[in-house]
Amino acid sequence: MKSSLVALTALSLANGNTSDSLRRRLSFEKIAGYAPATQVTDHCAIDLDQQAIELELVKRTQQSLEAAQRIYNEGGSSKSYAEITLATPLLSDVQKGTPMAGITADGTETVGNAYDLYVAGTTEIRMQYQTSDDQSNYVHCAVGSLPPIAQTKDGCLIGAGIIGIDGTGYSYQYDPINQNKNGRTIAGFSTSAGEKMRLSCDGCPYTDHDYFFQYYGMDDYGHQWVTAAFNGQETQFENGNADFSLYGMDGKVEAIKKGTVYLNIFMYVIREFEDALDDCEKGCATVDCNNDPVNAWDEGVCFYTGSIEAQDGLTSEGNLLHQLADKRCADFKTCGKNGDQNQGVAKLNYDLFQFYALGKFQLQTGKCDDARVTVREITKLLYVPFIQGTLRYAYKVSELNDTTEKSKAEGAVFAAAVLPRIFAINEEHANVIYSNMRVGALSTNFAKVKQAFEYTYKEIGITCADVGGVWNEALGEYYKGAEPCVDESEDSREMASIYISRGCFWWTLPCLHTGIVLFLDSGQGQ
């Protein structure tokens, strides 16, 4: 009787704290400076799965690889639920999101919501644990396939007891170790891509996912890459294949820990922004009419950033794309608000987070067409760290003679994350990059890789300044041959300056071979 009363007391609390009421609050913890309009702490926590994967991978044993693969496929940190069996069937239908409550092993209340719609007569149900606004304590039951040291159990349902649903108490039982599971996984970001990005979305197919689908020939190319790396096998792509049987432990580890983020999570970030556009109601600026698209937008920022970056985003920790941008800006001297520093926050992140704030405002005010332009601006910038990463490891292998398996593997996975975008612009340039950077490449020519990328910058919508050059921290200068390129307009101005200094004018023969006509005042350069 006591446990039943406790469960029903918890249920009464849950009824006053539904997901809708959470979404209507005025403020939530910031995400690296971004102020979400909805509660997305559970989404941000996906980086805790990535962290757990990387902690297993660093052990470099077959057993740890298997543990990492379980976390990758089954999760542990996001969308946690208890899979329970009722002693008696449900008396009536239970709608998805209906508050549910029970008690924990120490007798305290724990609340959640119905994971799905359950019809009367059902005995197998899932209670999704409720999450809080506090990122540090966003959920009190996170088990899944996490190693014991990373698990949170104090908020998990007791193994057998009473669960309150719609004012009725039901006896239940389950295995708290094996039946506290997760509905959001890093593998799922890729395995659901076909349905969510090409087949069933209002805006399907989403442009950037389609680049990757057309290149690799598979919707779940990210999952295929990561799984093949775990298993030491060859992928079966139409283009860009990788044979991980050529790798030892070092190569497989890099292909896995970067593939999960650069292939799986990266595209899902874009998916959330596209999903927000699909649901946006033009001209509608009431409190709730564009709440769903704003929530999807907030989720996209979460998947880009994660929870470890904290509210200011100034940490050197982190496992997702925000931290990648900060690491690469140090290598290419593109840090700081002006993009001219080699430490600190990437200019890319400053720019992206301005767009994130702008896009949220546009959705809230029903400016859907404007938000679509903002998404295009965001998307093109997201490719920059992958280009930087490919160039960095191309230089290390080609010019610094770092031919370790680790460096080669890192270059291969960076290239895999951007090759489909290059291929959509120019197949020849993509093939040059792939042949130099692929798993098992016989040789790497940095100059050719750099040139192939630079031919595509204008079409992608980025600049030479966005990418920067490979920076030699020891000497305080760019590596020779790896300096930033010059955009076409800047190049024309530079050429004009050179020719003026030489007394060269548009009507003189020495200028004609350049193919550049310089319209200058006759008095200049004398």
C-alpha positions as CSV (number, residue, x, y, z in Angstrom):
1,M,0.0,0.0,0.0
2,K,2.8,2.4,0.9
3,S,4.5,2.0,-2.5
4,S,1.3,2.6,-4.3
5,L,0.6,5.8,-2.4
6,V,4.1,7.0,-3.1
7,A,3.8,6.3,-6.8
8,L,0.5,8.2,-7.0
9,T,2.0,11.1,-5.2
10,A,4.8,11.2,-7.7
11,L,2.2,11.0,-10.5
12,S,0.4,14.1,-9.2
13,L,3.7,16.0,-9.4
14,A,4.4,14.7,-12.9
15,N,1.0,15.9,-14.0
16,G,2.0,19.5,-13.2
17,N,5.3,19.3,-15.0
18,T,4.5,18.0,-18.5
19,S,6.8,18.4,-21.5
20,D,4.4,21.2,-22.8
21,S,4.9,23.3,-19.6
22,L,8.6,22.8,-19.8
23,R,8.7,24.2,-23.3
24,R,6.8,27.3,-22.3
25,R,9.4,28.5,-19.7
26,L,11.1,31.8,-20.4
27,S,14.7,30.8,-20.1
28,F,17.0,27.7,-20.0
29,E,20.7,27.1,-19.5
30,K,22.7,28.4,-22.4
31,I,24.5,26.1,-24.8
32,A,28.0,27.6,-25.4
33,G,26.4,31.1,-25.3
34,Y,23.2,30.1,-27.2
35,A,20.0,30.6,-25.4
36,P,17.6,27.8,-26.2
37,A,13.9,28.5,-26.1
38,T,13.0,24.9,-25.2
39,Q,14.3,22.2,-22.9
40,V,16.9,20.2,-24.7
41,T,19.2,19.1,-21.9
42,D,18.6,15.4,-22.8
43,H,19.6,16.1,-26.4
44,C,22.8,17.8,-25.5
45,A,23.8,14.8,-23.4
46,I,24.4,12.7,-26.6
47,D,28.0,13.8,-26.3
48,L,28.2,11.7,-23.1
49,D,27.8,8.6,-25.3
50,Q,30.6,9.9,-27.5
51,Q,32.8,10.4,-24.5
52,A,32.1,6.9,-23.2
53,I,32.9,5.5,-26.6
54,E,36.2,7.3,-26.7
55,L,37.1,6.2,-23.2
56,E,36.6,2.6,-24.3
57,L,38.5,3.1,-27.6
58,V,41.6,4.5,-25.8
59,K,42.1,1.1,-24.1
60,R,42.8,-0.4,-27.5
61,T,41.7,-4.0,-26.8
62,Q,39.2,-6.2,-28.6
63,Q,37.1,-6.2,-25.5
64,S,37.0,-2.4,-25.3
65,L,36.2,-2.2,-29.0
66,E,33.2,-4.4,-28.4
67,A,32.1,-2.3,-25.4
68,A,32.4,0.9,-27.5
69,Q,30.3,-0.7,-30.3
70,R,27.6,-1.5,-27.8
71,I,27.5,2.1,-26.6
72,Y,27.4,3.3,-30.2
73,N,24.5,1.0,-31.1
74,E,22.5,1.0,-27.8
75,G,23.4,4.3,-26.1
76,G,23.1,5.1,-22.5
77,S,22.9,8.9,-22.0
78,S,19.9,10.2,-24.0
79,K,16.2,9.5,-24.1
80,S,16.4,7.0,-21.3
81,Y,13.4,4.7,-20.6
82,A,12.4,1.7,-18.5
83,E,11.0,-1.3,-20.4
84,I,8.5,-2.8,-17.9
85,T,6.0,-5.6,-17.8
86,L,2.6,-5.0,-16.1
87,A,1.1,-7.7,-14.0
88,T,-2.4,-6.8,-15.4
89,P,-3.1,-5.3,-18.8
90,L,-3.8,-1.6,-19.2
91,L,-7.5,-0.8,-18.5
92,S,-7.6,1.9,-21.2
93,D,-5.5,3.5,-23.9
94,V,-2.5,5.5,-22.8
95,Q,-1.4,8.3,-25.0
96,K,2.2,9.0,-25.8
97,G,3.5,11.5,-23.2
98,T,1.0,10.5,-20.5
99,P,2.6,11.1,-17.1
100,M,3.8,8.0,-15.3
101,A,5.4,7.6,-11.9
102,G,6.9,5.0,-9.5
103,I,9.6,4.8,-6.8
104,T,13.3,4.1,-6.8
105,A,15.3,1.5,-4.9
106,D,15.6,4.0,-2.0
107,G,11.9,4.8,-1.9
108,T,12.0,8.2,-3.5
109,E,9.7,9.3,-6.3
110,T,10.7,9.0,-10.0
111,V,8.5,10.4,-12.8
112,G,8.3,10.0,-16.5
113,N,6.0,9.8,-19.5
114,A,4.6,7.1,-21.8
115,Y,7.2,6.5,-24.5
116,D,4.6,5.6,-27.1
117,L,0.8,5.1,-27.5
118,Y,-0.3,2.0,-25.7
119,V,-3.7,0.5,-26.3
120,A,-5.9,-1.1,-23.7
121,G,-4.9,-4.6,-23.0
122,T,-1.1,-4.0,-23.4
123,T,1.2,-5.4,-20.8
124,E,4.7,-4.4,-22.2
125,I,5.2,-0.6,-21.9
126,R,8.0,1.9,-21.7
127,M,8.3,4.8,-19.3
128,Q,10.6,7.5,-20.6
129,Y,12.3,9.2,-17.6
130,Q,11.6,12.9,-17.2
131,T,14.5,15.3,-17.7
132,S,15.3,18.6,-16.0
133,D,16.5,22.0,-17.0
134,D,19.8,21.5,-15.2
135,Q,22.3,20.0,-17.6
136,S,24.5,18.7,-14.9
137,N,21.6,16.6,-13.5
138,Y,19.4,16.4,-16.5
139,V,18.3,12.8,-15.8
140,H,18.7,10.4,-12.8
141,C,18.6,7.2,-14.7
142,A,21.1,6.6,-17.5
143,V,22.2,3.0,-17.9
144,G,21.9,1.5,-21.3
145,S,25.2,0.1,-22.4
146,L,27.4,2.6,-20.5
147,P,30.1,1.1,-18.3
148,P,29.1,0.9,-14.6
149,I,31.3,3.9,-13.7
150,A,29.4,6.1,-16.2
151,Q,25.9,5.0,-15.2
152,T,23.4,7.0,-13.1
153,K,21.0,4.8,-11.2
154,D,19.6,6.8,-8.3
155,G,16.5,7.8,-10.4
156,C,15.8,4.4,-11.9
157,L,12.5,2.5,-11.2
158,I,12.9,-0.2,-8.6
159,G,12.8,-3.7,-10.1
160,A,9.3,-4.5,-9.0
161,G,6.6,-2.2,-7.6
162,I,3.6,-0.1,-8.5
163,I,3.6,2.4,-11.3
164,G,0.9,5.1,-11.5
165,I,-0.7,5.8,-14.9
166,D,-3.7,8.2,-15.3
167,G,-4.5,7.8,-11.6
168,T,-4.4,4.0,-11.6
169,G,-1.7,1.9,-10.0
170,Y,-0.3,-1.1,-11.8
171,S,2.0,-3.7,-10.5
172,Y,5.0,-4.2,-12.7
173,Q,8.5,-5.8,-12.8
174,Y,11.6,-5.5,-15.0
175,D,15.4,-5.9,-14.8
176,P,16.9,-2.5,-13.9
177,I,20.3,-3.5,-15.3
178,N,19.2,-4.8,-18.7
179,Q,15.9,-3.0,-19.3
180,N,16.8,0.6,-18.7
181,K,17.5,1.5,-22.3
182,N,17.8,4.4,-24.6
183,G,15.8,5.7,-27.5
184,R,18.5,8.0,-28.9
185,T,21.8,6.6,-30.1
186,I,24.6,7.8,-32.3
187,A,24.0,4.8,-34.5
188,G,20.4,5.9,-34.8
189,F,21.4,9.3,-36.3
190,S,22.5,7.4,-39.4
191,T,20.2,4.3,-39.5
192,S,17.2,6.7,-39.5
193,A,18.6,9.0,-42.2
194,G,16.8,7.5,-45.1
195,E,13.4,7.9,-43.4
196,K,14.1,11.3,-41.9
197,M,16.1,13.0,-44.6
198,R,15.2,11.4,-47.9
199,L,11.9,9.6,-47.9
200,S,9.3,11.0,-45.3
201,C,10.2,14.6,-44.5
202,D,8.2,17.5,-45.9
203,G,11.3,18.9,-47.6
204,C,12.7,15.5,-48.7
205,P,15.2,14.9,-49.9
206,Y,17.3,17.3,-47.8
207,T,20.0,18.7,-50.1
208,D,23.1,17.9,-48.1
209,H,22.1,14.4,-47.2
210,D,21.3,13.8,-50.8
211,Y,25.0,14.7,-51.7
212,F,26.1,11.9,-49.5
213,F,23.4,9.5,-50.6
214,Q,24.3,10.1,-54.3
215,Y,28.0,9.7,-53.6
216,Y,28.0,6.7,-51.2
217,G,24.9,5.1,-52.6
218,M,23.5,4.5,-49.1
219,D,21.4,6.5,-46.7
220,D,23.2,5.1,-43.6
221,Y,26.7,5.6,-45.0
222,G,27.9,6.8,-41.6
223,H,26.7,3.7,-39.8
224,Q,28.2,1.5,-42.6
225,W,31.6,3.3,-42.2
226,V,31.6,3.0,-38.4
227,T,30.4,-0.6,-38.3
228,A,33.0,-1.6,-41.0
229,A,35.7,0.0,-38.9
230,F,34.6,-1.8,-35.7
231,N,34.6,-5.1,-37.6
232,G,37.8,-4.5,-39.6
233,Q,36.0,-4.9,-42.9
234,E,35.6,-3.1,-46.2
235,T,32.6,-0.8,-46.9
236,Q,30.4,-1.4,-49.9
237,F,29.9,2.1,-51.1
238,E,29.4,3.2,-54.8
239,N,32.2,5.7,-54.3
240,G,34.7,6.4,-51.5
241,N,35.2,2.9,-50.2
242,A,37.4,2.2,-47.2
243,D,39.0,-1.2,-46.4
244,F,39.5,-1.3,-42.7
245,S,41.1,-4.7,-42.9
246,L,44.2,-2.8,-43.9
247,Y,44.3,-1.1,-40.4
248,G,45.5,-2.2,-37.1
249,M,44.1,-0.9,-33.8
250,D,45.3,2.7,-34.3
251,G,43.6,3.1,-37.7
252,K,40.4,1.6,-36.6
253,V,40.2,3.7,-33.4
254,E,40.5,6.9,-35.4
255,A,38.1,5.8,-38.1
256,I,35.5,5.0,-35.4
257,K,35.8,7.9,-33.0
258,K,35.8,10.5,-35.7
259,G,33.3,8.7,-38.0
260,T,30.7,8.7,-35.3
261,V,30.8,12.5,-35.1
262,Y,31.9,13.6,-38.6
263,L,29.5,11.3,-40.4
264,N,26.6,10.4,-38.1
265,I,26.1,13.4,-35.9
266,F,27.2,16.0,-38.4
267,M,24.4,15.2,-40.9
268,Y,21.8,15.0,-38.1
269,V,22.7,18.5,-37.0
270,I,21.7,19.7,-40.5
271,R,18.6,17.4,-40.4
272,E,17.3,19.2,-37.3
273,F,17.7,22.6,-38.9
274,E,15.9,21.4,-42.1
275,D,13.2,19.8,-39.9
276,A,12.7,23.2,-38.3
277,L,12.1,24.7,-41.7
278,D,9.6,22.0,-42.6
279,D,7.4,22.8,-39.6
280,C,7.8,26.6,-39.7
281,E,4.5,28.5,-40.1
282,K,5.0,31.7,-42.1
283,G,3.8,34.9,-40.5
284,C,2.9,33.2,-37.2
285,A,4.5,34.8,-34.2
286,T,2.3,33.6,-31.3
287,V,3.7,31.9,-28.3
288,D,3.2,28.4,-29.4
289,C,2.6,28.2,-33.2
290,N,6.3,27.8,-34.0
291,N,7.4,26.1,-30.8
292,D,8.0,22.7,-32.6
293,P,10.4,24.2,-35.2
294,V,12.2,26.2,-32.5
295,N,12.6,23.0,-30.5
296,A,14.1,21.2,-33.5
297,W,16.4,24.2,-34.0
298,D,17.5,24.0,-30.4
299,E,18.1,20.3,-30.8
300,G,20.4,21.0,-33.8
301,V,22.5,23.4,-31.7
302,C,22.7,20.7,-29.0
303,F,23.9,18.0,-31.4
304,Y,26.5,20.4,-32.7
305,T,27.7,21.4,-29.3
306,G,26.9,18.8,-26.6
307,S,26.8,19.2,-22.9
308,I,30.5,19.1,-22.0
309,E,31.1,22.5,-23.6
310,A,28.9,24.0,-20.8
311,Q,27.1,27.4,-20.9
312,D,30.0,29.5,-22.1
313,G,31.6,27.1,-24.6
314,L,35.1,28.2,-23.5
315,T,36.3,24.8,-22.3
316,S,39.0,22.9,-24.2
317,E,37.0,19.7,-23.5
318,G,34.1,18.5,-25.6
319,N,33.6,15.7,-28.1
320,L,31.4,17.1,-30.8
321,L,31.6,19.6,-33.7
322,H,32.0,22.7,-31.6
323,Q,35.2,21.4,-30.1
324,L,36.4,20.2,-33.5
325,A,36.1,23.8,-34.9
326,D,38.1,25.1,-31.9
327,K,40.9,22.5,-32.4
328,R,41.2,23.1,-36.2
329,C,41.2,26.9,-35.8
330,A,44.4,26.6,-33.8
331,D,46.0,24.6,-36.6
332,F,44.9,27.1,-39.3
333,K,45.1,30.4,-37.4
334,T,41.4,31.0,-37.7
335,C,40.5,31.5,-34.1
336,G,39.1,34.7,-32.5
337,K,36.3,37.0,-33.7
338,N,38.4,38.2,-36.6
339,G,39.8,34.8,-37.5
340,D,43.4,35.9,-37.1
341,Q,44.4,34.1,-33.9
342,N,45.8,30.6,-33.3
343,Q,44.1,29.9,-29.9
344,G,40.7,30.3,-28.3
345,V,37.2,30.0,-29.8
346,A,37.1,29.5,-33.6
347,K,35.8,32.4,-35.7
348,L,33.7,29.7,-37.3
349,N,31.9,29.2,-33.9
350,Y,31.4,32.9,-33.4
351,D,29.9,33.1,-36.9
352,L,27.7,29.9,-36.5
353,F,26.4,31.0,-33.1
354,Q,25.3,34.3,-34.5
355,F,23.4,32.4,-37.2
356,Y,22.0,30.0,-34.6
357,A,20.5,33.0,-32.6
358,L,19.3,34.6,-35.8
359,G,17.6,31.5,-37.1
360,K,15.8,31.0,-33.8
361,F,14.5,34.5,-33.9
362,Q,13.4,34.1,-37.5
363,L,11.5,30.9,-36.6
364,Q,9.9,32.5,-33.6
365,T,8.6,35.4,-35.7
366,G,7.4,33.3,-38.6
367,K,10.1,34.5,-41.0
368,C,10.4,31.0,-42.6
369,D,12.0,32.1,-45.9
370,D,14.6,34.1,-44.0
371,A,15.4,31.1,-41.8
372,R,15.9,29.0,-44.9
373,V,18.6,31.5,-46.1
374,T,20.2,31.2,-42.6
375,V,20.3,27.4,-42.8
376,R,22.2,27.7,-46.1
377,E,24.7,30.0,-44.5
378,I,25.1,27.6,-41.5
379,T,25.4,24.5,-43.7
380,K,28.2,25.7,-45.9
381,L,30.3,26.7,-42.9
382,L,29.9,23.3,-41.3
383,Y,32.2,21.8,-43.9
384,V,35.1,24.1,-43.1
385,P,36.6,22.0,-40.2
386,F,36.5,18.8,-42.4
387,I,38.4,20.6,-45.1
388,Q,40.9,21.9,-42.6
389,G,41.3,18.4,-41.1
390,T,41.9,16.8,-44.5
391,L,44.5,19.5,-45.4
392,R,46.2,19.2,-42.0
393,Y,46.8,15.4,-42.3
394,A,47.6,15.6,-46.0
395,Y,50.4,18.0,-45.0
396,K,51.6,15.8,-42.2
397,V,51.8,12.7,-44.3
398,S,53.0,14.4,-47.5
399,E,55.4,17.1,-46.2
400,L,56.3,16.2,-42.6
401,N,56.7,12.5,-43.4
402,D,54.3,11.5,-40.6
403,T,53.2,8.2,-42.2
404,T,51.8,6.7,-39.0
405,E,48.6,4.7,-39.4
406,K,47.0,7.2,-37.0
407,S,47.7,10.2,-39.2
408,K,46.6,8.5,-42.3
409,A,43.4,7.3,-40.7
410,E,42.6,10.7,-39.5
411,G,43.1,12.2,-42.9
412,A,40.8,9.5,-44.4
413,V,37.9,10.1,-42.1
414,F,38.1,13.9,-42.5
415,A,38.0,13.4,-46.3
416,A,35.1,11.0,-46.0
417,A,33.1,13.7,-44.3
418,V,33.5,16.2,-47.1
419,L,34.1,14.2,-50.3
420,P,30.4,14.0,-51.3
421,R,30.1,17.8,-51.2
422,I,33.1,18.1,-53.4
423,F,31.9,15.4,-55.7
424,A,28.6,17.2,-56.2
425,I,30.6,20.2,-57.5
426,N,33.3,18.5,-59.5
427,E,33.9,14.7,-59.7
428,E,37.5,15.1,-60.8
429,H,38.5,17.2,-57.8
430,A,36.8,14.7,-55.5
431,N,38.6,11.8,-57.0
432,V,42.0,13.6,-56.6
433,I,41.2,14.1,-52.9
434,Y,40.0,10.6,-52.4
435,S,43.0,8.9,-54.2
436,N,45.4,10.9,-52.0
437,M,43.5,10.5,-48.7
438,R,41.7,7.1,-48.9
439,V,42.4,4.2,-46.6
440,G,45.4,2.5,-48.0
441,A,46.5,5.3,-50.3
442,L,49.9,4.5,-51.8
443,S,51.0,8.2,-51.6
444,T,49.7,11.6,-50.7
445,N,50.4,14.8,-52.6
446,F,49.5,17.8,-50.4
447,A,49.7,20.3,-53.2
448,K,47.2,18.4,-55.3
449,V,44.8,18.0,-52.4
450,K,45.0,21.7,-51.6
451,Q,44.4,22.7,-55.1
452,A,41.5,20.4,-55.6
453,F,39.8,21.8,-52.5
454,E,40.4,25.4,-53.5
455,Y,38.8,25.0,-56.8
456,T,35.5,24.3,-55.0
457,Y,35.4,26.9,-52.3
458,K,33.3,29.4,-54.3
459,E,30.7,26.8,-55.1
460,I,30.5,25.6,-51.5
461,G,30.1,29.2,-50.5
462,I,33.2,29.6,-48.3
463,T,36.4,31.7,-48.6
464,C,40.1,31.1,-48.4
465,A,40.0,33.1,-45.2
466,D,37.4,30.7,-43.7
467,V,39.9,27.8,-44.2
468,G,43.2,29.6,-43.5
469,G,46.5,27.9,-43.9
470,V,48.4,25.2,-42.0
471,W,50.1,27.1,-39.1
472,N,53.6,26.3,-37.8
473,E,53.3,27.2,-34.1
474,A,57.0,26.7,-33.4
475,L,58.1,29.2,-36.1
476,G,55.1,31.5,-35.9
477,E,54.4,31.3,-39.6
478,Y,52.5,29.2,-42.1
479,Y,54.2,26.1,-43.4
480,K,55.7,26.6,-46.8
481,G,53.3,25.8,-49.5
482,A,50.4,25.6,-47.0
483,E,49.7,29.3,-46.8
484,P,46.1,30.5,-47.1
485,C,44.9,30.8,-50.7
486,V,43.7,34.1,-52.0
487,D,40.1,34.5,-53.1
488,E,39.6,35.4,-56.7
489,S,38.6,39.1,-56.0
490,E,41.6,39.5,-53.7
491,D,43.8,37.8,-56.2
492,S,42.8,40.3,-58.9
493,R,43.5,43.2,-56.6
494,E,46.9,41.8,-55.7
495,M,47.8,41.3,-59.4
496,A,46.7,44.8,-60.1
497,S,49.1,46.1,-57.4
498,I,52.0,44.1,-58.8
499,Y,51.5,45.3,-62.3
500,I,51.0,48.9,-61.3
501,S,54.3,48.7,-59.3
502,R,56.0,47.6,-62.5
503,G,54.6,50.4,-64.6
504,C,52.2,47.9,-66.3
505,F,48.9,49.3,-67.7
506,W,46.0,47.6,-69.5
507,W,47.2,49.0,-72.9
508,T,50.7,47.7,-72.7
509,L,51.8,44.3,-74.1
510,P,53.3,42.8,-70.9
511,C,49.8,42.9,-69.3
512,L,48.0,41.1,-72.1
513,H,49.2,37.6,-71.4
514,T,47.6,37.6,-68.0
515,G,44.1,37.8,-69.3
516,I,43.3,40.5,-66.8
517,V,42.2,43.9,-68.0
518,L,43.1,46.6,-65.4
519,F,41.0,49.7,-65.8
520,L,43.3,52.3,-64.2
521,D,43.6,56.1,-64.2
522,S,46.5,57.0,-66.5
523,G,48.3,58.9,-63.8
524,Q,48.7,55.9,-61.5
525,G,52.0,53.9,-61.2
526,Q,54.1,56.7,-62.7
